[in-house]
Amino acid sequence: MAALAWLIIPAVAAILASIWAIWAARPPRAATDPSSLAEHERFRAAMERSTSPDNRSGR
């Protein structure tokens, strides 16, 4: 049974590595997509609101 465990561990690691490689090699999302640009603008606006000097608590 111990020998079987020593054979299963590398097999599972190889399967996980293959899944990760497929995930890492997927094509990136297009940066010119209007919805992604709008999403980025909403993110920037939220970050500007959260770091403005008027919104800091405790001062």
N, CA, C and O atoms as a Tripos MOL2 file, in Angstrom:
@<TRIPOS>MOLECULE
protein
  236   235    59     0     0
PROTEIN
NO_CHARGES

@<TRIPOS>ATOM
      1 N           0.8240   -1.2040    0.0000 N.3       1 MET1
      2 CA          0.0000    0.0000    0.0000 C.3       1 MET1
      3 C           0.8630    1.2610    0.0000 C.2       1 MET1
      4 O           0.5040    2.2590   -0.6250 O.2       1 MET1
      5 N           2.0060    1.2190    0.7020 N.am      2 ALA2
      6 CA          2.8890    2.3760    0.7370 C.3       2 ALA2
      7 C           3.4710    2.6570   -0.6490 C.2       2 ALA2
      8 O           3.6400    3.8160   -1.0280 O.2       2 ALA2
      9 N           3.7740    1.6140   -1.3940 N.am      3 ALA3
     10 CA          4.3040    1.8080   -2.7470 C.3       3 ALA3
     11 C           3.2570    2.4740   -3.6450 C.2       3 ALA3
     12 O           3.5940    3.3010   -4.4920 O.2       3 ALA3
     13 N           2.0160    2.1160   -3.4580 N.am      4 LEU4
     14 CA          0.9430    2.7300   -4.2460 C.3       4 LEU4
     15 C           0.8310    4.2240   -3.9430 C.2       4 LEU4
     16 O           0.6130    5.0330   -4.8450 O.2       4 LEU4
     17 N           0.9800    4.5780   -2.6750 N.am      5 ALA5
     18 CA          0.9350    5.9950   -2.2990 C.3       5 ALA5
     19 C           2.0850    6.7580   -2.9430 C.2       5 ALA5
     20 O           1.8950    7.8910   -3.3840 O.2       5 ALA5
     21 N           3.2740    6.1630   -3.0060 N.am      6 TRP6
     22 CA          4.4230    6.8220   -3.6100 C.3       6 TRP6
     23 C           4.2480    6.9610   -5.1230 C.2       6 TRP6
     24 O           4.8740    7.8280   -5.7330 O.2       6 TRP6
     25 N           3.4270    6.1440   -5.7240 N.am      7 LEU7
     26 CA          3.1520    6.2760   -7.1560 C.3       7 LEU7
     27 C           2.0240    7.2700   -7.4250 C.2       7 LEU7
     28 O           2.0210    7.9440   -8.4550 O.2       7 LEU7
     29 N           1.0770    7.3610   -6.5120 N.am      8 ILE8
     30 CA         -0.0620    8.2570   -6.7040 C.3       8 ILE8
     31 C           0.3430    9.7240   -6.5170 C.2       8 ILE8
     32 O          -0.1520   10.5970   -7.2300 O.2       8 ILE8
     33 N           1.2320    9.9970   -5.5710 N.am      9 ILE9
     34 CA          1.6260   11.3880   -5.2870 C.3       9 ILE9
     35 C           2.1950   12.0610   -6.5370 C.2       9 ILE9
     36 O           1.7260   13.1470   -6.8770 O.2       9 ILE9
     37 N           3.1730   11.4900   -7.2430 N.am     10 PRO10
     38 CA          3.6600   12.1570   -8.4560 C.3      10 PRO10
     39 C           2.6100   12.2240   -9.5650 C.2      10 PRO10
     40 O           2.5970   13.1770  -10.3440 O.2      10 PRO10
     41 N           1.7470   11.2410   -9.6450 N.am     11 ALA11
     42 CA          0.6990   11.2690  -10.6700 C.3      11 ALA11
     43 C          -0.2590   12.4330  -10.4230 C.2      11 ALA11
     44 O          -0.6270   13.1470  -11.3560 O.2      11 ALA11
     45 N          -0.6580   12.6210   -9.1820 N.am     12 VAL12
     46 CA         -1.5500   13.7390   -8.8380 C.3      12 VAL12
     47 C          -0.8300   15.0700   -9.0730 C.2      12 VAL12
     48 O          -1.4340   16.0160   -9.5770 O.2      12 VAL12
     49 N           0.4410   15.1500   -8.7180 N.am     13 ALA13
     50 CA          1.2090   16.3740   -8.9460 C.3      13 ALA13
     51 C           1.3100   16.6820  -10.4380 C.2      13 ALA13
     52 O           1.2120   17.8440  -10.8320 O.2      13 ALA13
     53 N           1.5000   15.6740  -11.2630 N.am     14 ALA14
     54 CA          1.5800   15.8800  -12.7100 C.3      14 ALA14
     55 C           0.2430   16.3600  -13.2680 C.2      14 ALA14
     56 O           0.2070   17.2250  -14.1430 O.2      14 ALA14
     57 N          -0.8350   15.8110  -12.7720 N.am     15 ILE15
     58 CA         -2.1670   16.2400  -13.2290 C.3      15 ILE15
     59 C          -2.4210   17.6890  -12.8320 C.2      15 ILE15
     60 O          -2.9150   18.4780  -13.6380 O.2      15 ILE15
     61 N          -2.0860   18.0400  -11.5950 N.am     16 LEU16
     62 CA         -2.2690   19.4260  -11.1480 C.3      16 LEU16
     63 C          -1.3760   20.3860  -11.9270 C.2      16 LEU16
     64 O          -1.8020   21.4900  -12.2660 O.2      16 LEU16
     65 N          -0.1440   19.9740  -12.2140 N.am     17 ALA17
     66 CA          0.7570   20.8160  -13.0020 C.3      17 ALA17
     67 C           0.2200   21.0080  -14.4150 C.2      17 ALA17
     68 O           0.3370   22.0970  -14.9770 O.2      17 ALA17
     69 N          -0.3580   19.9830  -14.9850 N.am     18 SER18
     70 CA         -0.9390   20.0970  -16.3230 C.3      18 SER18
     71 C          -2.1200   21.0580  -16.3280 C.2      18 SER18
     72 O          -2.2530   21.8820  -17.2330 O.2      18 SER18
     73 N          -2.9680   20.9540  -15.3250 N.am     19 ILE19
     74 CA         -4.1210   21.8620  -15.2230 C.3      19 ILE19
     75 C          -3.6460   23.2950  -15.0690 C.2      19 ILE19
     76 O          -4.1910   24.2000  -15.7010 O.2      19 ILE19
     77 N          -2.6310   23.5150  -14.2320 N.am     20 TRP20
     78 CA         -2.1070   24.8710  -14.0420 C.3      20 TRP20
     79 C          -1.5020   25.4000  -15.3370 C.2      20 TRP20
     80 O          -1.7030   26.5670  -15.6740 O.2      20 TRP20
     81 N          -0.7630   24.5630  -16.0700 N.am     21 ALA21
     82 CA         -0.1390   24.9980  -17.3250 C.3      21 ALA21
     83 C          -1.1980   25.3920  -18.3490 C.2      21 ALA21
     84 O          -1.0360   26.3840  -19.0590 O.2      21 ALA21
     85 N          -2.2710   24.6270  -18.4280 N.am     22 ILE22
     86 CA         -3.3560   24.9690  -19.3510 C.3      22 ILE22
     87 C          -3.9910   26.2950  -18.9450 C.2      22 ILE22
     88 O          -4.2900   27.1340  -19.7950 O.2      22 ILE22
     89 N          -4.1950   26.4790  -17.6460 N.am     23 TRP23
     90 CA         -4.8050   27.7230  -17.1380 C.3      23 TRP23
     91 C          -3.8790   28.9150  -17.3900 C.2      23 TRP23
     92 O          -4.3530   29.9830  -17.7780 O.2      23 TRP23
     93 N          -2.5790   28.7550  -17.1800 N.am     24 ALA24
     94 CA         -1.6290   29.8470  -17.3600 C.3      24 ALA24
     95 C          -1.4360   30.2020  -18.8280 C.2      24 ALA24
     96 O          -1.1010   31.3460  -19.1360 O.2      24 ALA24
     97 N          -1.6360   29.2670  -19.7320 N.am     25 ALA25
     98 CA         -1.4140   29.4990  -21.1580 C.3      25 ALA25
     99 C          -2.6500   30.0100  -21.8820 C.2      25 ALA25
    100 O          -2.6050   30.2220  -23.0930 O.2      25 ALA25
    101 N          -3.7360   30.2080  -21.1800 N.am     26 ARG26
    102 CA         -4.9540   30.6590  -21.8580 C.3      26 ARG26
    103 C          -4.7420   32.0770  -22.3970 C.2      26 ARG26
    104 O          -3.9680   32.8430  -21.8220 O.2      26 ARG26
    105 N          -5.4020   32.4250  -23.4640 N.am     27 PRO27
    106 CA         -5.2100   33.7600  -24.0370 C.3      27 PRO27
    107 C          -5.7550   34.8430  -23.1040 C.2      27 PRO27
    108 O          -6.7880   34.6480  -22.4640 O.2      27 PRO27
    109 N          -5.0710   35.9700  -23.0250 N.am     28 PRO28
    110 CA         -5.5450   37.0440  -22.1440 C.3      28 PRO28
    111 C          -6.8060   37.6960  -22.6920 C.2      28 PRO28
    112 O          -7.1110   37.6140  -23.8810 O.2      28 PRO28
    113 N          -7.5260   38.3440  -21.7870 N.am     29 ARG29
    114 CA         -8.7150   39.0770  -22.2140 C.3      29 ARG29
    115 C          -8.2870   40.2970  -23.0140 C.2      29 ARG29
    116 O          -7.2330   40.8780  -22.7550 O.2      29 ARG29
    117 N          -9.0840   40.6760  -23.9640 N.am     30 ALA30
    118 CA         -8.7760   41.8440  -24.7830 C.3      30 ALA30
    119 C          -8.9000   43.1120  -23.9460 C.2      30 ALA30
    120 O          -9.8960   43.3170  -23.2530 O.2      30 ALA30
    121 N          -7.8760   43.9610  -24.0210 N.am     31 ALA31
    122 CA         -7.8880   45.2020  -23.2490 C.3      31 ALA31
    123 C          -8.7430   46.2690  -23.9150 C.2      31 ALA31
    124 O          -9.0730   47.2750  -23.2880 O.2      31 ALA31
    125 N          -9.0970   46.0680  -25.1530 N.am     32 THR32
    126 CA         -9.8960   47.0690  -25.8620 C.3      32 THR32
    127 C         -11.3880   46.8000  -25.7510 C.2      32 THR32
    128 O         -12.1900   47.5070  -26.3600 O.2      32 THR32
    129 N         -11.7640   45.8030  -24.9930 N.am     33 ASP33
    130 CA        -13.1690   45.4790  -24.7990 C.3      33 ASP33
    131 C         -13.8330   46.6340  -24.0450 C.2      33 ASP33
    132 O         -13.3660   46.9920  -22.9640 O.2      33 ASP33
    133 N         -14.8990   47.2250  -24.5750 N.am     34 PRO34
    134 CA        -15.5300   48.3750  -23.9080 C.3      34 PRO34
    135 C         -15.9760   48.0690  -22.4770 C.2      34 PRO34
    136 O         -15.8920   48.9410  -21.6110 O.2      34 PRO34
    137 N         -16.4430   46.8610  -22.2160 N.am     35 SER35
    138 CA        -16.8870   46.5610  -20.8620 C.3      35 SER35
    139 C         -15.7000   46.4930  -19.9030 C.2      35 SER35
    140 O         -15.8240   46.8790  -18.7410 O.2      35 SER35
    141 N         -14.5460   46.0040  -20.3780 N.am     36 SER36
    142 CA        -13.3850   45.9590  -19.4880 C.3      36 SER36
    143 C         -12.8430   47.3610  -19.2530 C.2      36 SER36
    144 O         -12.3580   47.6520  -18.1600 O.2      36 SER36
    145 N         -12.9140   48.2340  -20.2500 N.am     37 LEU37
    146 CA        -12.4750   49.6110  -20.0470 C.3      37 LEU37
    147 C         -13.3910   50.3360  -19.0640 C.2      37 LEU37
    148 O         -12.9210   51.1090  -18.2300 O.2      37 LEU37
    149 N         -14.6840   50.0890  -19.1600 N.am     38 ALA38
    150 CA        -15.6190   50.6980  -18.2180 C.3      38 ALA38
    151 C         -15.3900   50.1590  -16.8140 C.2      38 ALA38
    152 O         -15.4730   50.9030  -15.8370 O.2      38 ALA38
    153 N         -15.1030   48.8770  -16.7120 N.am     39 GLU39
    154 CA        -14.8160   48.2730  -15.4190 C.3      39 GLU39
    155 C         -13.5560   48.8900  -14.8020 C.2      39 GLU39
    156 O         -13.5060   49.1510  -13.6000 O.2      39 GLU39
    157 N         -12.5560   49.1160  -15.6290 N.am     40 HIS40
    158 CA        -11.3250   49.7390  -15.1380 C.3      40 HIS40
    159 C         -11.5770   51.1780  -14.6710 C.2      40 HIS40
    160 O         -11.0290   51.6000  -13.6530 O.2      40 HIS40
    161 N         -12.3760   51.9090  -15.3840 N.am     41 GLU41
    162 CA        -12.7000   53.2780  -14.9780 C.3      41 GLU41
    163 C         -13.4550   53.2970  -13.6500 C.2      41 GLU41
    164 O         -13.2060   54.1630  -12.8100 O.2      41 GLU41
    165 N         -14.3750   52.3510  -13.4520 N.am     42 ARG42
    166 CA        -15.0840   52.2680  -12.1670 C.3      42 ARG42
    167 C         -14.1080   51.9380  -11.0440 C.2      42 ARG42
    168 O         -14.2210   52.4770   -9.9430 O.2      42 ARG42
    169 N         -13.1570   51.0600  -11.3170 N.am     43 PHE43
    170 CA        -12.1430   50.7120  -10.3240 C.3      43 PHE43
    171 C         -11.2980   51.9290   -9.9680 C.2      43 PHE43
    172 O         -11.0570   52.1900   -8.7890 O.2      43 PHE43
    173 N         -10.8460   52.6750  -10.9710 N.am     44 ARG44
    174 CA        -10.0270   53.8650  -10.7080 C.3      44 ARG44
    175 C         -10.8070   54.9030   -9.9020 C.2      44 ARG44
    176 O         -10.2650   55.5210   -8.9860 O.2      44 ARG44
    177 N         -12.0770   55.0890  -10.2470 N.am     45 ALA45
    178 CA        -12.8910   56.0640   -9.5220 C.3      45 ALA45
    179 C         -13.0740   55.6400   -8.0680 C.2      45 ALA45
    180 O         -13.0300   56.4740   -7.1640 O.2      45 ALA45
    181 N         -13.2780   54.3540   -7.8470 N.am     46 ALA46
    182 CA        -13.4280   53.8640   -6.4740 C.3      46 ALA46
    183 C         -12.1310   54.0240   -5.6930 C.2      46 ALA46
    184 O         -12.1630   54.3770   -4.5140 O.2      46 ALA46
    185 N         -11.0070   53.7750   -6.3190 N.am     47 MET47
    186 CA         -9.7170   53.9310   -5.6360 C.3      47 MET47
    187 C          -9.4510   55.3970   -5.3120 C.2      47 MET47
    188 O          -8.9160   55.7040   -4.2470 O.2      47 MET47
    189 N          -9.8130   56.2990   -6.2080 N.am     48 GLU48
    190 CA         -9.6200   57.7230   -5.9410 C.3      48 GLU48
    191 C         -10.4980   58.1800   -4.7920 C.2      48 GLU48
    192 O         -10.0700   58.9850   -3.9640 O.2      48 GLU48
    193 N         -11.7380   57.6690   -4.7320 N.am     49 ARG49
    194 CA        -12.6240   58.0450   -3.6250 C.3      49 ARG49
    195 C         -12.0860   57.5250   -2.2970 C.2      49 ARG49
    196 O         -12.1710   58.2190   -1.2840 O.2      49 ARG49
    197 N         -11.5360   56.3150   -2.2880 N.am     50 SER50
    198 CA        -11.1080   55.7170   -1.0250 C.3      50 SER50
    199 C          -9.7940   56.2870   -0.5250 C.2      50 SER50
    200 O          -9.4740   56.1160    0.6520 O.2      50 SER50
    201 N          -9.0070   56.9690   -1.3820 N.am     51 THR51
    202 CA         -7.7160   57.5090   -0.9420 C.3      51 THR51
    203 C          -7.7010   59.0270   -0.8740 C.2      51 THR51
    204 O          -6.6520   59.6230   -0.6290 O.2      51 THR51
    205 N          -8.8370   59.6560   -1.0850 N.am     52 SER52
    206 CA         -8.8500   61.1170   -1.0100 C.3      52 SER52
    207 C          -8.6660   61.5540    0.4410 C.2      52 SER52
    208 O          -9.1140   60.8630    1.3560 O.2      52 SER52
    209 N          -8.0080   62.7010    0.6590 N.am     53 PRO53
    210 CA         -7.7500   63.1640    2.0360 C.3      53 PRO53
    211 C          -9.0190   63.4320    2.8370 C.2      53 PRO53
    212 O          -8.9900   63.3500    4.0650 O.2      53 PRO53
    213 N         -10.1300   63.7500    2.1770 N.am     54 ASP54
    214 CA        -11.3690   64.0460    2.8820 C.3      54 ASP54
    215 C         -12.0010   62.7970    3.4960 C.2      54 ASP54
    216 O         -12.7540   62.9010    4.4640 O.2      54 ASP54
    217 N         -11.7070   61.6310    2.9510 N.am     55 ASN55
    218 CA        -12.3340   60.3860    3.4120 C.3      55 ASN55
    219 C         -11.5320   59.6590    4.4710 C.2      55 ASN55
    220 O         -11.9860   58.6270    4.9660 O.2      55 ASN55
    221 N         -10.3750   60.1420    4.8340 N.am     56 ARG56
    222 CA         -9.5620   59.4340    5.8330 C.3      56 ARG56
    223 C         -10.1840   59.5870    7.2110 C.2      56 ARG56
    224 O         -10.4800   60.6960    7.6560 O.2      56 ARG56
    225 N         -10.3750   58.4800    7.8650 N.am     57 SER57
    226 CA        -10.9580   58.5140    9.2140 C.3      57 SER57
    227 C          -9.8530   58.6110   10.2550 C.2      57 SER57
    228 O          -8.7480   58.1140   10.0410 O.2      57 SER57
    229 N         -10.1420   59.2300   11.3440 N.am     58 GLY58
    230 CA         -9.1910   59.3260   12.4420 C.3      58 GLY58
    231 C          -8.3060   60.5570   12.3960 C.2      58 GLY58
    232 O          -7.3990   60.6920   13.2180 O.2      58 GLY58
    233 N          -8.5460   61.4530   11.4580 N.am     59 ARG59
    234 CA         -7.7300   62.6760   11.3830 C.3      59 ARG59
    235 C          -8.5630   63.8860   11.6150 C.2      59 ARG59
    236 O          -8.0480   65.0040   11.5900 O.2      59 ARG59
@<TRIPOS>BOND
     1     1     2 1
     2     2     3 1
     3     3     4 2
     4     3     5 am
     5     5     6 1
     6     6     7 1
     7     7     8 2
     8     7     9 am
     9     9    10 1
    10    10    11 1
    11    11    12 2
    12    11    13 am
    13    13    14 1
    14    14    15 1
    15    15    16 2
    16    15    17 am
    17    17    18 1
    18    18    19 1
    19    19    20 2
    20    19    21 am
    21    21    22 1
    22    22    23 1
    23    23    24 2
    24    23    25 am
    25    25    26 1
    26    26    27 1
    27    27    28 2
    28    27    29 am
    29    29    30 1
    30    30    31 1
    31    31    32 2
    32    31    33 am
    33    33    34 1
    34    34    35 1
    35    35    36 2
    36    35    37 am
    37    37    38 1
    38    38    39 1
    39    39    40 2
    40    39    41 am
    41    41    42 1
    42    42    43 1
    43    43    44 2
    44    43    45 am
    45    45    46 1
    46    46    47 1
    47    47    48 2
    48    47    49 am
    49    49    50 1
    50    50    51 1
    51    51    52 2
    52    51    53 am
    53    53    54 1
    54    54    55 1
    55    55    56 2
    56    55    57 am
    57    57    58 1
    58    58    59 1
    59    59    60 2
    60    59    61 am
    61    61    62 1
    62    62    63 1
    63    63    64 2
    64    63    65 am
    65    65    66 1
    66    66    67 1
    67    67    68 2
    68    67    69 am
    69    69    70 1
    70    70    71 1
    71    71    72 2
    72    71    73 am
    73    73    74 1
    74    74    75 1
    75    75    76 2
    76    75    77 am
    77    77    78 1
    78    78    79 1
    79    79    80 2
    80    79    81 am
    81    81    82 1
    82    82    83 1
    83    83    84 2
    84    83    85 am
    85    85    86 1
    86    86    87 1
    87    87    88 2
    88    87    89 am
    89    89    90 1
    90    90    91 1
    91    91    92 2
    92    91    93 am
    93    93    94 1
    94    94    95 1
    95    95    96 2
    96    95    97 am
    97    97    98 1
    98    98    99 1
    99    99   100 2
   100    99   101 am
   101   101   102 1
   102   102   103 1
   103   103   104 2
   104   103   105 am
   105   105   106 1
   106   106   107 1
   107   107   108 2
   108   107   109 am
   109   109   110 1
   110   110   111 1
   111   111   112 2
   112   111   113 am
   113   113   114 1
   114   114   115 1
   115   115   116 2
   116   115   117 am
   117   117   118 1
   118   118   119 1
   119   119   120 2
   120   119   121 am
   121   121   122 1
   122   122   123 1
   123   123   124 2
   124   123   125 am
   125   125   126 1
   126   126   127 1
   127   127   128 2
   128   127   129 am
   129   129   130 1
   130   130   131 1
   131   131   132 2
   132   131   133 am
   133   133   134 1
   134   134   135 1
   135   135   136 2
   136   135   137 am
   137   137   138 1
   138   138   139 1
   139   139   140 2
   140   139   141 am
   141   141   142 1
   142   142   143 1
   143   143   144 2
   144   143   145 am
   145   145   146 1
   146   146   147 1
   147   147   148 2
   148   147   149 am
   149   149   150 1
   150   150   151 1
   151   151   152 2
   152   151   153 am
   153   153   154 1
   154   154   155 1
   155   155   156 2
   156   155   157 am
   157   157   158 1
   158   158   159 1
   159   159   160 2
   160   159   161 am
   161   161   162 1
   162   162   163 1
   163   163   164 2
   164   163   165 am
   165   165   166 1
   166   166   167 1
   167   167   168 2
   168   167   169 am
   169   169   170 1
   170   170   171 1
   171   171   172 2
   172   171   173 am
   173   173   174 1
   174   174   175 1
   175   175   176 2
   176   175   177 am
   177   177   178 1
   178   178   179 1
   179   179   180 2
   180   179   181 am
   181   181   182 1
   182   182   183 1
   183   183   184 2
   184   183   185 am
   185   185   186 1
   186   186   187 1
   187   187   188 2
   188   187   189 am
   189   189   190 1
   190   190   191 1
   191   191   192 2
   192   191   193 am
   193   193   194 1
   194   194   195 1
   195   195   196 2
   196   195   197 am
   197   197   198 1
   198   198   199 1
   199   199   200 2
   200   199   201 am
   201   201   202 1
   202   202   203 1
   203   203   204 2
   204   203   205 am
   205   205   206 1
   206   206   207 1
   207   207   208 2
   208   207   209 am
   209   209   210 1
   210   210   211 1
   211   211   212 2
   212   211   213 am
   213   213   214 1
   214   214   215 1
   215   215   216 2
   216   215   217 am
   217   217   218 1
   218   218   219 1
   219   219   220 2
   220   219   221 am
   221   221   222 1
   222   222   223 1
   223   223   224 2
   224   223   225 am
   225   225   226 1
   226   226   227 1
   227   227   228 2
   228   227   229 am
   229   229   230 1
   230   230   231 1
   231   231   232 2
   232   231   233 am
   233   233   234 1
   234   234   235 1
   235   235   236 2
@<TRIPOS>SUBSTRUCTURE
     1 MET1         2 RESIDUE 1 A MET
     2 ALA2         6 RESIDUE 1 A ALA
     3 ALA3        10 RESIDUE 1 A ALA
     4 LEU4        14 RESIDUE 1 A LEU
     5 ALA5        18 RESIDUE 1 A ALA
     6 TRP6        22 RESIDUE 1 A TRP
     7 LEU7        26 RESIDUE 1 A LEU
     8 ILE8        30 RESIDUE 1 A ILE
     9 ILE9        34 RESIDUE 1 A ILE
    10 PRO10       38 RESIDUE 1 A PRO
    11 ALA11       42 RESIDUE 1 A ALA
    12 VAL12       46 RESIDUE 1 A VAL
    13 ALA13       50 RESIDUE 1 A ALA
    14 ALA14       54 RESIDUE 1 A ALA
    15 ILE15       58 RESIDUE 1 A ILE
    16 LEU16       62 RESIDUE 1 A LEU
    17 ALA17       66 RESIDUE 1 A ALA
    18 SER18       70 RESIDUE 1 A SER
    19 ILE19       74 RESIDUE 1 A ILE
    20 TRP20       78 RESIDUE 1 A TRP
    21 ALA21       82 RESIDUE 1 A ALA
    22 ILE22       86 RESIDUE 1 A ILE
    23 TRP23       90 RESIDUE 1 A TRP
    24 ALA24       94 RESIDUE 1 A ALA
    25 ALA25       98 RESIDUE 1 A ALA
    26 ARG26      102 RESIDUE 1 A ARG
    27 PRO27      106 RESIDUE 1 A PRO
    28 PRO28      110 RESIDUE 1 A PRO
    29 ARG29      114 RESIDUE 1 A ARG
    30 ALA30      118 RESIDUE 1 A ALA
    31 ALA31      122 RESIDUE 1 A ALA
    32 THR32      126 RESIDUE 1 A THR
    33 ASP33      130 RESIDUE 1 A ASP
    34 PRO34      134 RESIDUE 1 A PRO
    35 SER35      138 RESIDUE 1 A SER
    36 SER36      142 RESIDUE 1 A SER
    37 LEU37      146 RESIDUE 1 A LEU
    38 ALA38      150 RESIDUE 1 A ALA
    39 GLU39      154 RESIDUE 1 A GLU
    40 HIS40      158 RESIDUE 1 A HIS
    41 GLU41      162 RESIDUE 1 A GLU
    42 ARG42      166 RESIDUE 1 A ARG
    43 PHE43      170 RESIDUE 1 A PHE
    44 ARG44      174 RESIDUE 1 A ARG
    45 ALA45      178 RESIDUE 1 A ALA
    46 ALA46      182 RESIDUE 1 A ALA
    47 MET47      186 RESIDUE 1 A MET
    48 GLU48      190 RESIDUE 1 A GLU
    49 ARG49      194 RESIDUE 1 A ARG
    50 SER50      198 RESIDUE 1 A SER
    51 THR51      202 RESIDUE 1 A THR
    52 SER52      206 RESIDUE 1 A SER
    53 PRO53      210 RESIDUE 1 A PRO
    54 ASP54      214 RESIDUE 1 A ASP
    55 ASN55      218 RESIDUE 1 A ASN
    56 ARG56      222 RESIDUE 1 A ARG
    57 SER57      226 RESIDUE 1 A SER
    58 GLY58      230 RESIDUE 1 A GLY
    59 ARG59      234 RESIDUE 1 A ARG
